[in-house]
């Protein structure tokens, strides 16, 4: 079966293909409008739980592991 999809496009950013001076302000605008919920993409771990953060990342349990540094 053949199908045709018209008017659709897929755009993505892969490891450094972005232009930070353009992407960062745009991302902030989207976040403020409630359209880029990056805080839903991260899971925070205490620094001493670094091994758990690595394991969860390797096994796909988290999208982005973020370590909380002591004193911050």
PQR file with spaces between the fields and no chain letter, atoms N, CA, C, O and H, PARSE charges and radii, in Angstrom:
ATOM       1  N    UNK     1       0.843   -1.179    0.000 -0.4000 1.5000
ATOM       2  CA   UNK     1       0.000    0.000    0.000 -0.0000 2.0000
ATOM       3  C    UNK     1       0.888    1.242    0.000  0.5500 1.7000
ATOM       4  O    UNK     1       1.778    1.361    0.842 -0.5500 1.4000
ATOM       5  N    UNK     2       0.669    2.125   -0.889 -0.4000 1.5000
ATOM       6  CA   UNK     2       1.404    3.379   -0.966 -0.0000 2.0000
ATOM       7  C    UNK     2       0.607    4.481   -0.282  0.5500 1.7000
ATOM       8  O    UNK     2      -0.622    4.512   -0.359 -0.5500 1.4000
ATOM       9  H    UNK     2      -0.054    2.028   -1.573  0.4000 1.0000
ATOM      10  N    UNK     3       1.309    5.373    0.380 -0.4000 1.5000
ATOM      11  CA   UNK     3       0.615    6.512    0.979 -0.0000 2.0000
ATOM      12  C    UNK     3       1.450    7.756    0.755  0.5500 1.7000
ATOM      13  O    UNK     3       2.675    7.698    0.637 -0.5500 1.4000
ATOM      14  H    UNK     3       2.307    5.348    0.442  0.4000 1.0000
ATOM      15  N    UNK     4       0.767    8.866    0.699 -0.4000 1.5000
ATOM      16  CA   UNK     4       1.425   10.159    0.495 -0.0000 2.0000
ATOM      17  C    UNK     4       1.036   11.067    1.657  0.5500 1.7000
ATOM      18  O    UNK     4      -0.141   11.192    1.996 -0.5500 1.4000
ATOM      19  H    UNK     4      -0.227    8.913    0.794  0.4000 1.0000
ATOM      20  N    UNK     5       2.030   11.690    2.254 -0.4000 1.5000
ATOM      21  CA   UNK     5       1.780   12.640    3.324 -0.0000 2.0000
ATOM      22  C    UNK     5       2.227   14.002    2.825  0.5500 1.7000
ATOM      23  O    UNK     5       3.389   14.188    2.464 -0.5500 1.4000
ATOM      24  H    UNK     5       2.986   11.588    1.979  0.4000 1.0000
ATOM      25  N    UNK     6       1.324   14.930    2.807 -0.4000 1.5000
ATOM      26  CA   UNK     6       1.633   16.268    2.319 -0.0000 2.0000
ATOM      27  C    UNK     6       1.573   17.268    3.472  0.5500 1.7000
ATOM      28  O    UNK     6       0.777   17.128    4.401 -0.5500 1.4000
ATOM      29  H    UNK     6       0.380   14.778    3.101  0.4000 1.0000
ATOM      30  N    UNK     7       2.431   18.274    3.388 -0.4000 1.5000
ATOM      31  CA   UNK     7       2.374   19.353    4.368 -0.0000 2.0000
ATOM      32  C    UNK     7       2.951   19.016    5.726  0.5500 1.7000
ATOM      33  O    UNK     7       2.653   19.704    6.702 -0.5500 1.4000
ATOM      34  H    UNK     7       3.077   18.388    2.633  0.4000 1.0000
ATOM      35  N    UNK     8       3.749   18.002    5.817 -0.4000 1.5000
ATOM      36  CA   UNK     8       4.343   17.598    7.090 -0.0000 2.0000
ATOM      37  C    UNK     8       5.858   17.694    6.995  0.5500 1.7000
ATOM      38  O    UNK     8       6.445   17.431    5.946 -0.5500 1.4000
ATOM      39  H    UNK     8       3.991   17.443    5.024  0.4000 1.0000
ATOM      40  N    UNK     9       6.476   18.071    8.097 -0.4000 1.5000
ATOM      41  CA   UNK     9       7.941   18.142    8.146 -0.0000 2.0000
ATOM      42  C    UNK     9       8.406   17.758    9.539  0.5500 1.7000
ATOM      43  O    UNK     9       7.716   18.005   10.528 -0.5500 1.4000
ATOM      44  H    UNK     9       5.999   18.285    8.949  0.4000 1.0000
ATOM      45  N    UNK    10       9.565   17.160    9.604 -0.4000 1.5000
ATOM      46  CA   UNK    10      10.174   16.811   10.883 -0.0000 2.0000
ATOM      47  C    UNK    10      11.464   17.586   10.997  0.5500 1.7000
ATOM      48  O    UNK    10      12.318   17.523   10.112 -0.5500 1.4000
ATOM      49  H    UNK    10      10.125   16.959    8.800  0.4000 1.0000
ATOM      50  N    UNK    11      11.606   18.318   12.090 -0.4000 1.5000
ATOM      51  CA   UNK    11      12.816   19.088   12.338 -0.0000 2.0000
ATOM      52  C    UNK    11      13.384   18.640   13.673  0.5500 1.7000
ATOM      53  O    UNK    11      12.634   18.367   14.611 -0.5500 1.4000
ATOM      54  H    UNK    11      10.913   18.368   12.809  0.4000 1.0000
ATOM      55  N    UNK    12      14.679   18.564   13.760 -0.4000 1.5000
ATOM      56  CA   UNK    12      15.292   18.177   15.014 -0.0000 2.0000
ATOM      57  C    UNK    12      16.673   18.775   15.166  0.5500 1.7000
ATOM      58  O    UNK    12      17.265   19.298   14.222 -0.5500 1.4000
ATOM      59  H    UNK    12      15.287   18.785   12.998  0.4000 1.0000
ATOM      60  N    UNK    13      17.155   18.682   16.361 -0.4000 1.5000
ATOM      61  CA   UNK    13      18.504   19.154   16.668 -0.0000 2.0000
ATOM      62  C    UNK    13      19.280   17.957   17.191  0.5500 1.7000
ATOM      63  O    UNK    13      18.865   17.298   18.144 -0.5500 1.4000
ATOM      64  H    UNK    13      16.674   18.257   17.128  0.4000 1.0000
ATOM      65  N    UNK    14      20.393   17.691   16.563 -0.4000 1.5000
ATOM      66  CA   UNK    14      21.198   16.540   16.947 -0.0000 2.0000
ATOM      67  C    UNK    14      22.585   17.006   17.358  0.5500 1.7000
ATOM      68  O    UNK    14      23.354   17.502   16.535 -0.5500 1.4000
ATOM      69  H    UNK    14      20.730   18.227   15.789  0.4000 1.0000
ATOM      70  N    UNK    15      22.893   16.845   18.625 -0.4000 1.5000
ATOM      71  CA   UNK    15      24.229   17.063   19.175 -0.0000 2.0000
ATOM      72  C    UNK    15      24.992   18.220   18.540  0.5500 1.7000
ATOM      73  O    UNK    15      25.947   18.001   17.794 -0.5500 1.4000
ATOM      74  H    UNK    15      22.268   16.442   19.293  0.4000 1.0000
ATOM      75  N    UNK    16      24.587   19.413   18.825 -0.4000 1.5000
ATOM      76  CA   UNK    16      25.365   20.560   18.395 -0.0000 2.0000
ATOM      77  C    UNK    16      24.934   21.200   17.098  0.5500 1.7000
ATOM      78  O    UNK    16      25.576   22.142   16.633 -0.5500 1.4000
ATOM      79  H    UNK    16      23.812   19.590   19.431  0.4000 1.0000
ATOM      80  N    UNK    17      23.863   20.714   16.503 -0.4000 1.5000
ATOM      81  CA   UNK    17      23.387   21.337   15.271 -0.0000 2.0000
ATOM      82  C    UNK    17      22.642   22.642   15.528  0.5500 1.7000
ATOM      83  O    UNK    17      22.223   23.316   14.587 -0.5500 1.4000
ATOM      84  H    UNK    17      23.341   19.949   16.881  0.4000 1.0000
ATOM      85  N    UNK    18      22.477   22.998   16.796 -0.4000 1.5000
ATOM      86  CA   UNK    18      21.742   24.216   17.116 -0.0000 2.0000
ATOM      87  C    UNK    18      22.662   25.429   17.054  0.5500 1.7000
ATOM      88  O    UNK    18      23.887   25.303   17.052 -0.5500 1.4000
ATOM      89  H    UNK    18      22.817   22.451   17.560  0.4000 1.0000
ATOM      90  N    UNK    19      22.055   26.582   17.006 -0.4000 1.5000
ATOM      91  CA   UNK    19      22.785   27.851   17.072 -0.0000 2.0000
ATOM      92  C    UNK    19      22.373   28.479   18.402  0.5500 1.7000
ATOM      93  O    UNK    19      21.314   29.102   18.485 -0.5500 1.4000
ATOM      94  H    UNK    19      21.061   26.683   17.008  0.4000 1.0000
ATOM      95  N    UNK    20      23.199   28.323   19.452 -0.4000 1.5000
ATOM      96  CA   UNK    20      22.806   28.748   20.797 -0.0000 2.0000
ATOM      97  C    UNK    20      22.255   30.169   20.906  0.5500 1.7000
ATOM      98  O    UNK    20      21.279   30.369   21.630 -0.5500 1.4000
ATOM      99  H    UNK    20      24.059   27.817   19.385  0.4000 1.0000
ATOM     100  N    UNK    21      22.831   31.172   20.223 -0.4000 1.5000
ATOM     101  CA   UNK    21      22.250   32.515   20.351 -0.0000 2.0000
ATOM     102  C    UNK    21      20.812   32.616   19.834  0.5500 1.7000
ATOM     103  O    UNK    21      20.076   33.526   20.216 -0.5500 1.4000
ATOM     104  H    UNK    21      23.624   31.010   19.635  0.4000 1.0000
ATOM     105  N    UNK    22      20.415   31.686   18.970 -0.4000 1.5000
ATOM     106  CA   UNK    22      19.043   31.660   18.483 -0.0000 2.0000
ATOM     107  C    UNK    22      18.177   30.708   19.299  0.5500 1.7000
ATOM     108  O    UNK    22      17.045   31.035   19.657 -0.5500 1.4000
ATOM     109  H    UNK    22      21.013   30.947   18.660  0.4000 1.0000
ATOM     110  N    UNK    23      18.719   29.524   19.591 -0.4000 1.5000
ATOM     111  CA   UNK    23      17.943   28.489   20.275 -0.0000 2.0000
ATOM     112  C    UNK    23      17.618   28.865   21.715  0.5500 1.7000
ATOM     113  O    UNK    23      16.493   28.641   22.163 -0.5500 1.4000
ATOM     114  H    UNK    23      19.638   29.258   19.300  0.4000 1.0000
ATOM     115  N    UNK    24      18.559   29.424   22.442 -0.4000 1.5000
ATOM     116  CA   UNK    24      18.340   29.721   23.857 -0.0000 2.0000
ATOM     117  C    UNK    24      17.200   30.714   24.063  0.5500 1.7000
ATOM     118  O    UNK    24      16.291   30.421   24.839 -0.5500 1.4000
ATOM     119  H    UNK    24      19.472   29.606   22.078  0.4000 1.0000
ATOM     120  N    UNK    25      17.205   31.876   23.406 -0.4000 1.5000
ATOM     121  CA   UNK    25      16.070   32.796   23.597 -0.0000 2.0000
ATOM     122  C    UNK    25      14.735   32.188   23.155  0.5500 1.7000
ATOM     123  O    UNK    25      13.707   32.405   23.796 -0.5500 1.4000
ATOM     124  H    UNK    25      17.944   32.114   22.776  0.4000 1.0000
ATOM     125  N    UNK    26      14.755   31.428   22.060 -0.4000 1.5000
ATOM     126  CA   UNK    26      13.533   30.793   21.576 -0.0000 2.0000
ATOM     127  C    UNK    26      13.017   29.775   22.593  0.5500 1.7000
ATOM     128  O    UNK    26      11.813   29.697   22.837 -0.5500 1.4000
ATOM     129  H    UNK    26      15.590   31.251   21.538  0.4000 1.0000
ATOM     130  N    UNK    27      13.929   28.994   23.187 -0.4000 1.5000
ATOM     131  CA   UNK    27      13.542   28.012   24.200 -0.0000 2.0000
ATOM     132  C    UNK    27      12.928   28.696   25.417  0.5500 1.7000
ATOM     133  O    UNK    27      11.965   28.188   25.991 -0.5500 1.4000
ATOM     134  H    UNK    27      14.907   29.057   22.989  0.4000 1.0000
ATOM     135  N    UNK    28      13.469   29.827   25.810 -0.4000 1.5000
ATOM     136  CA   UNK    28      12.936   30.581   26.949 -0.0000 2.0000
ATOM     137  C    UNK    28      11.523   31.088   26.637  0.5500 1.7000
ATOM     138  O    UNK    28      10.631   31.017   27.483 -0.5500 1.4000
ATOM     139  H    UNK    28      14.252   30.239   25.343  0.4000 1.0000
ATOM     140  N    UNK    29      11.332   31.591   25.438 -0.4000 1.5000
ATOM     141  CA   UNK    29      10.000   32.058   25.033 -0.0000 2.0000
ATOM     142  C    UNK    29       8.990   30.905   25.102  0.5500 1.7000
ATOM     143  O    UNK    29       7.900   31.057   25.652 -0.5500 1.4000
ATOM     144  H    UNK    29      12.056   31.649   24.751  0.4000 1.0000
ATOM     145  N    UNK    30       9.365   29.762   24.542 -0.4000 1.5000
ATOM     146  CA   UNK    30       8.467   28.603   24.584 -0.0000 2.0000
ATOM     147  C    UNK    30       8.175   28.175   26.015  0.5500 1.7000
ATOM     148  O    UNK    30       7.035   27.851   26.347 -0.5500 1.4000
ATOM     149  H    UNK    30      10.252   29.638   24.095  0.4000 1.0000
ATOM     150  N    UNK    31       9.201   28.172   26.865 -0.4000 1.5000
ATOM     151  CA   UNK    31       9.019   27.786   28.264 -0.0000 2.0000
ATOM     152  C    UNK    31       8.044   28.738   28.963  0.5500 1.7000
ATOM     153  O    UNK    31       7.142   28.291   29.671 -0.5500 1.4000
ATOM     154  H    UNK    31      10.127   28.435   26.595  0.4000 1.0000
ATOM     155  N    UNK    32       8.222   30.033   28.769 -0.4000 1.5000
ATOM     156  CA   UNK    32       7.338   31.024   29.395 -0.0000 2.0000
ATOM     157  C    UNK    32       5.898   30.897   28.915  0.5500 1.7000
ATOM     158  O    UNK    32       4.966   31.239   29.643 -0.5500 1.4000
ATOM     159  H    UNK    32       8.954   30.396   28.194  0.4000 1.0000
ATOM     160  N    UNK    33       5.716   30.410   27.701 -0.4000 1.5000
ATOM     161  CA   UNK    33       4.372   30.200   27.153 -0.0000 2.0000
ATOM     162  C    UNK    33       3.794   28.838   27.534  0.5500 1.7000
ATOM     163  O    UNK    33       2.666   28.508   27.168 -0.5500 1.4000
ATOM     164  H    UNK    33       6.474   30.133   27.110  0.4000 1.0000
ATOM     165  N    UNK    34       4.585   28.045   28.278 -0.4000 1.5000
ATOM     166  CA   UNK    34       4.122   26.727   28.692 -0.0000 2.0000
ATOM     167  C    UNK    34       4.193   25.679   27.610  0.5500 1.7000
ATOM     168  O    UNK    34       3.509   24.658   27.687 -0.5500 1.4000
ATOM     169  H    UNK    34       5.501   28.313   28.576  0.4000 1.0000
ATOM     170  N    UNK    35       5.028   25.919   26.581 -0.4000 1.5000
ATOM     171  CA   UNK    35       5.111   25.001   25.445 -0.0000 2.0000
ATOM     172  C    UNK    35       6.394   24.189   25.411  0.5500 1.7000
ATOM     173  O    UNK    35       6.547   23.325   24.548 -0.5500 1.4000
ATOM     174  H    UNK    35       5.583   26.749   26.519  0.4000 1.0000
ATOM     175  N    UNK    36       7.322   24.444   26.330 -0.4000 1.5000
ATOM     176  CA   UNK    36       8.573   23.683   26.407 -0.0000 2.0000
ATOM     177  C    UNK    36       8.835   23.399   27.880  0.5500 1.7000
ATOM     178  O    UNK    36       9.470   24.193   28.574 -0.5500 1.4000
ATOM     179  H    UNK    36       7.198   25.145   27.032  0.4000 1.0000
ATOM     180  N    UNK    37       8.345   22.273   28.340 -0.4000 1.5000
ATOM     181  CA   UNK    37       8.416   21.938   29.756 -0.0000 2.0000
ATOM     182  C    UNK    37       9.684   21.141   30.054  0.5500 1.7000
ATOM     183  O    UNK    37       9.625   19.964   30.413 -0.5500 1.4000
ATOM     184  H    UNK    37       7.829   21.628   27.776  0.4000 1.0000
ATOM     185  N    UNK    38      10.828   21.802   29.899 -0.4000 1.5000
ATOM     186  CA   UNK    38      12.096   21.095   30.077 -0.0000 2.0000
ATOM     187  C    UNK    38      12.243   20.523   31.478  0.5500 1.7000
ATOM     188  O    UNK    38      12.948   19.532   31.668 -0.5500 1.4000
ATOM     189  H    UNK    38      10.876   22.758   29.608  0.4000 1.0000
ATOM     190  N    UNK    39      11.588   21.132   32.464 -0.4000 1.5000
ATOM     191  CA   UNK    39      11.694   20.618   33.827 -0.0000 2.0000
ATOM     192  C    UNK    39      11.043   19.239   33.956  0.5500 1.7000
ATOM     193  O    UNK    39      11.328   18.515   34.910 -0.5500 1.4000
ATOM     194  H    UNK    39      11.015   21.937   32.310  0.4000 1.0000
ATOM     195  N    UNK    40      10.184   18.869   33.022 -0.4000 1.5000
ATOM     196  CA   UNK    40       9.604   17.526   33.017 -0.0000 2.0000
ATOM     197  C    UNK    40      10.573   16.504   32.415  0.5500 1.7000
ATOM     198  O    UNK    40      10.375   15.299   32.571 -0.5500 1.4000
ATOM     199  H    UNK    40       9.952   19.457   32.247  0.4000 1.0000
ATOM     200  N    UNK    41      11.606   16.970   31.738 -0.4000 1.5000
ATOM     201  CA   UNK    41      12.562   16.080   31.083 -0.0000 2.0000
ATOM     202  C    UNK    41      13.716   15.686   31.992  0.5500 1.7000
ATOM     203  O    UNK    41      14.443   14.738   31.695 -0.5500 1.4000
ATOM     204  H    UNK    41      11.767   17.949   31.611  0.4000 1.0000
ATOM     205  N    UNK    42      13.891   16.406   33.103 -0.4000 1.5000
ATOM     206  CA   UNK    42      15.039   16.148   33.963 -0.0000 2.0000
ATOM     207  C    UNK    42      14.619   15.447   35.249  0.5500 1.7000
ATOM     208  O    UNK    42      13.494   15.603   35.724 -0.5500 1.4000
ATOM     209  H    UNK    42      13.300   17.176   33.344  0.4000 1.0000
ATOM     210  N    UNK    43      15.538   14.682   35.792 -0.4000 1.5000
ATOM     211  CA   UNK    43      15.387   14.069   37.107 -0.0000 2.0000
ATOM     212  C    UNK    43      16.631   14.437   37.889  0.5500 1.7000
ATOM     213  O    UNK    43      17.749   14.179   37.444 -0.5500 1.4000
ATOM     214  H    UNK    43      16.451   14.555   35.406  0.4000 1.0000
ATOM     215  N    UNK    44      16.441   15.039   39.054 -0.4000 1.5000
ATOM     216  CA   UNK    44      17.569   15.488   39.860 -0.0000 2.0000
ATOM     217  C    UNK    44      18.003   14.397   40.838  0.5500 1.7000
ATOM     218  O    UNK    44      17.179   13.695   41.424 -0.5500 1.4000
ATOM     219  H    UNK    44      15.533   15.249   39.416  0.4000 1.0000
ATOM     220  N    UNK    45      19.309   14.279   40.992 -0.4000 1.5000
ATOM     221  CA   UNK    45      19.912   13.337   41.928 -0.0000 2.0000
ATOM     222  C    UNK    45      20.914   14.089   42.793  0.5500 1.7000
ATOM     223  O    UNK    45      21.592   15.000   42.319 -0.5500 1.4000
ATOM     224  H    UNK    45      19.978   14.850   40.516  0.4000 1.0000
ATOM     225  N    UNK    46      21.005   13.705   44.066 -0.4000 1.5000
ATOM     226  CA   UNK    46      22.061   14.255   44.914 -0.0000 2.0000
ATOM     227  C    UNK    46      23.396   13.751   44.379  0.5500 1.7000
ATOM     228  O    UNK    46      23.478   12.661   43.812 -0.5500 1.4000
ATOM     229  H    UNK    46      20.454   12.965   44.451  0.4000 1.0000
ATOM     230  N    UNK    47      24.437   14.553   44.563 -0.4000 1.5000
ATOM     231  CA   UNK    47      25.751   14.198   44.020 -0.0000 2.0000
ATOM     232  C    UNK    47      26.213   12.818   44.494  0.5500 1.7000
ATOM     233  O    UNK    47      26.813   12.061   43.731 -0.5500 1.4000
ATOM     234  H    UNK    47      24.371   15.439   45.023  0.4000 1.0000
ATOM     235  N    UNK    48      25.927   12.498   45.759 -0.4000 1.5000
ATOM     236  CA   UNK    48      26.378   11.197   46.281 -0.0000 2.0000
ATOM     237  C    UNK    48      25.625   10.026   45.639  0.5500 1.7000
ATOM     238  O    UNK    48      26.031    8.875   45.796 -0.5500 1.4000
ATOM     239  H    UNK    48      25.439   13.113   46.379  0.4000 1.0000
ATOM     240  N    UNK    49      24.545   10.305   44.925 -0.4000 1.5000
ATOM     241  CA   UNK    49      23.796    9.258   44.226 -0.0000 2.0000
ATOM     242  C    UNK    49      24.173    9.168   42.746  0.5500 1.7000
ATOM     243  O    UNK    49      23.367    8.746   41.917 -0.5500 1.4000
ATOM     244  H    UNK    49      24.215   11.240   44.797  0.4000 1.0000
ATOM     245  N    UNK    50      25.396    9.568   42.428 -0.4000 1.5000
ATOM     246  CA   UNK    50      25.847    9.612   41.040 -0.0000 2.0000
ATOM     247  C    UNK    50      25.749    8.244   40.362  0.5500 1.7000
ATOM     248  O    UNK    50      25.408    8.166   39.181 -0.5500 1.4000
ATOM     249  H    UNK    50      26.051    9.911   43.102  0.4000 1.0000
ATOM     250  N    UNK    51      26.043    7.171   41.089 -0.4000 1.5000
ATOM     251  CA   UNK    51      25.967    5.830   40.488 -0.0000 2.0000
ATOM     252  C    UNK    51      24.529    5.477   40.123  0.5500 1.7000
ATOM     253  O    UNK    51      24.287    4.845   39.094 -0.5500 1.4000
ATOM     254  H    UNK    51      26.320    7.234   42.048  0.4000 1.0000
ATOM     255  N    UNK    52      23.584    5.878   40.952 -0.4000 1.5000
ATOM     256  CA   UNK    52      22.176    5.640   40.636 -0.0000 2.0000
ATOM     257  C    UNK    52      21.760    6.461   39.413  0.5500 1.7000
ATOM     258  O    UNK    52      21.022    5.972   38.558 -0.5500 1.4000
ATOM     259  H    UNK    52      23.781    6.391   41.787  0.4000 1.0000
ATOM     260  N    UNK    53      22.232    7.699   39.331 -0.4000 1.5000
ATOM     261  CA   UNK    53      21.909    8.549   38.185 -0.0000 2.0000
ATOM     262  C    UNK    53      22.432    7.926   36.891  0.5500 1.7000
ATOM     263  O    UNK    53      21.739    7.911   35.873 -0.5500 1.4000
ATOM     264  H    UNK    53      22.832    8.096   40.025  0.4000 1.0000
ATOM     265  N    UNK    54      23.654    7.416   36.942 -0.4000 1.5000
ATOM     266  CA   UNK    54      24.239    6.770   35.759 -0.0000 2.0000
ATOM     267  C    UNK    54      23.435    5.536   35.370  0.5500 1.7000
ATOM     268  O    UNK    54      23.122    5.336   34.196 -0.5500 1.4000
ATOM     269  H    UNK    54      24.216    7.428   37.769  0.4000 1.0000
ATOM     270  N    UNK    55      23.104    4.715   36.355 -0.4000 1.5000
ATOM     271  CA   UNK    55      22.337    3.500   36.089 -0.0000 2.0000
ATOM     272  C    UNK    55      20.977    3.826   35.479  0.5500 1.7000
ATOM     273  O    UNK    55      20.561    3.199   34.505 -0.5500 1.4000
ATOM     274  H    UNK    55      23.358    4.878   37.308  0.4000 1.0000
ATOM     275  N    UNK    56      20.291    4.804   36.055 -0.4000 1.5000
ATOM     276  CA   UNK    56      18.977    5.179   35.524 -0.0000 2.0000
ATOM     277  C    UNK    56      19.090    5.705   34.097  0.5500 1.7000
ATOM     278  O    UNK    56      18.218    5.440   33.269 -0.5500 1.4000
ATOM     279  H    UNK    56      20.629    5.313   36.847  0.4000 1.0000
ATOM     280  N    UNK    57      20.146    6.441   33.804 -0.4000 1.5000
ATOM     281  CA   UNK    57      20.363    6.937   32.443 -0.0000 2.0000
ATOM     282  C    UNK    57      20.624    5.790   31.477  0.5500 1.7000
ATOM     283  O    UNK    57      20.045    5.735   30.392 -0.5500 1.4000
ATOM     284  H    UNK    57      20.854    6.656   34.476  0.4000 1.0000
ATOM     285  N    UNK    58      21.495    4.882   31.880 -0.4000 1.5000
ATOM     286  CA   UNK    58      21.860    3.765   31.006 -0.0000 2.0000
ATOM     287  C    UNK    58      20.686    2.835   30.721  0.5500 1.7000
ATOM     288  O    UNK    58      20.624    2.220   29.657 -0.5500 1.4000
ATOM     289  H    UNK    58      21.965    4.927   32.761  0.4000 1.0000
ATOM     290  N    UNK    59      19.760    2.730   31.663 -0.4000 1.5000
ATOM     291  CA   UNK    59      18.632    1.817   31.503 -0.0000 2.0000
ATOM     292  C    UNK    59      17.349    2.522   31.046  0.5500 1.7000
ATOM     293  O    UNK    59      16.279    1.913   31.029 -0.5500 1.4000
ATOM     294  H    UNK    59      19.811    3.230   32.528  0.4000 1.0000
ATOM     295  N    UNK    60      17.454    3.790   30.681 -0.4000 1.5000
ATOM     296  CA   UNK    60      16.311    4.505   30.143 -0.0000 2.0000
ATOM     297  C    UNK    60      15.235    4.852   31.151  0.5500 1.7000
ATOM     298  O    UNK    60      14.089    5.094   30.773 -0.5500 1.4000
ATOM     299  H    UNK    60      18.323    4.284   30.695  0.4000 1.0000
ATOM     300  N    UNK    61      15.586    4.879   32.431 -0.4000 1.5000
ATOM     301  CA   UNK    61      14.602    5.225   33.464 -0.0000 2.0000
ATOM     302  C    UNK    61      14.399    6.730   33.582  0.5500 1.7000
ATOM     303  O    UNK    61      13.384    7.189   34.106 -0.5500 1.4000
ATOM     304  H    UNK    61      16.517    4.682   32.738  0.4000 1.0000
ATOM     305  N    UNK    62      15.362    7.487   33.098 -0.4000 1.5000
ATOM     306  CA   UNK    62      15.256    8.947   33.101 -0.0000 2.0000
ATOM     307  C    UNK    62      15.642    9.457   31.725  0.5500 1.7000
ATOM     308  O    UNK    62      16.357    8.787   30.980 -0.5500 1.4000
ATOM     309  H    UNK    62      16.186    7.114   32.672  0.4000 1.0000
ATOM     310  N    UNK    63      15.162   10.653   31.394 -0.4000 1.5000
ATOM     311  CA   UNK    63      15.538   11.266   30.121 -0.0000 2.0000
ATOM     312  C    UNK    63      16.858   12.000   30.277  0.5500 1.7000
ATOM     313  O    UNK    63      17.774   11.833   29.472 -0.5500 1.4000
ATOM     314  H    UNK    63      14.581   11.197   32.000  0.4000 1.0000
ATOM     315  N    UNK    64      16.948   12.821   31.332 -0.4000 1.5000
ATOM     316  CA   UNK    64      18.175   13.583   31.583 -0.0000 2.0000
ATOM     317  C    UNK    64      18.416   13.611   33.085  0.5500 1.7000
ATOM     318  O    UNK    64      17.634   14.193   33.838 -0.5500 1.4000
ATOM     319  H    UNK    64      16.204   12.957   31.987  0.4000 1.0000
ATOM     320  N    UNK    65      19.498   12.981   33.514 -0.4000 1.5000
ATOM     321  CA   UNK    65      19.862   12.993   34.930 -0.0000 2.0000
ATOM     322  C    UNK    65      20.677   14.255   35.216  0.5500 1.7000
ATOM     323  O    UNK    65      21.619   14.575   34.491 -0.5500 1.4000
ATOM     324  H    UNK    65      20.133   12.509   32.903  0.4000 1.0000
ATOM     325  N    UNK    66      20.303   14.961   36.273 -0.4000 1.5000
ATOM     326  CA   UNK    66      20.992   16.179   36.681 -0.0000 2.0000
ATOM     327  C    UNK    66      21.472   15.995   38.106  0.5500 1.7000
ATOM     328  O    UNK    66      20.688   15.680   39.000 -0.5500 1.4000
ATOM     329  H    UNK    66      19.538   14.700   36.862  0.4000 1.0000
ATOM     330  N    UNK    67      22.784   16.197   38.316 -0.4000 1.5000
ATOM     331  CA   UNK    67      23.358   16.055   39.665 -0.0000 2.0000
ATOM     332  C    UNK    67      23.296   17.380   40.404  0.5500 1.7000
ATOM     333  O    UNK    67      23.644   18.427   39.858 -0.5500 1.4000
ATOM     334  H    UNK    67      23.421   16.454   37.589  0.4000 1.0000
ATOM     335  N    UNK    68      22.848   17.321   41.654 -0.4000 1.5000
ATOM     336  CA   UNK    68      22.841   18.499   42.515 -0.0000 2.0000
ATOM     337  C    UNK    68      24.200   18.560   43.206  0.5500 1.7000
ATOM     338  O    UNK    68      24.545   17.673   43.987 -0.5500 1.4000
ATOM     339  H    UNK    68      22.565   16.471   42.097  0.4000 1.0000
ATOM     340  N    UNK    69      24.953   19.586   42.923 -0.4000 1.5000
ATOM     341  CA   UNK    69      26.280   19.737   43.510 -0.0000 2.0000
ATOM     342  C    UNK    69      26.157   20.243   44.941  0.5500 1.7000
ATOM     343  O    UNK    69      25.325   21.106   45.222 -0.5500 1.4000
ATOM     344  H    UNK    69      24.672   20.307   42.289  0.4000 1.0000
ATOM     345  N    UNK    70      26.981   19.714   45.851 -0.4000 1.5000
ATOM     346  CA   UNK    70      26.932   20.176   47.239 -0.0000 2.0000
ATOM     347  C    UNK    70      27.214   21.678   47.330  0.5500 1.7000
ATOM     348  O    UNK    70      28.104   22.195   46.655 -0.5500 1.4000
ATOM     349  H    UNK    70      27.657   19.014   45.623  0.4000 1.0000
ATOM     350  N    UNK    71      26.449   22.364   48.167 -0.4000 1.5000
ATOM     351  CA   UNK    71      26.667   23.781   48.377 -0.0000 2.0000
ATOM     352  C    UNK    71      25.963   24.698   47.390  0.5500 1.7000
ATOM     353  O    UNK    71      26.118   25.917   47.461 -0.5500 1.4000
ATOM     354  H    UNK    71      25.726   21.945   48.716  0.4000 1.0000
ATOM     355  N    UNK    72      25.185   24.123   46.461 -0.4000 1.5000
ATOM     356  CA   UNK    72      24.487   24.967   45.489 -0.0000 2.0000
ATOM     357  C    UNK    72      22.999   24.876   45.669  0.5500 1.7000
ATOM     358  O    UNK    72      22.248   25.520   44.937 -0.5500 1.4000
ATOM     359  H    UNK    72      25.059   23.133   46.403  0.4000 1.0000
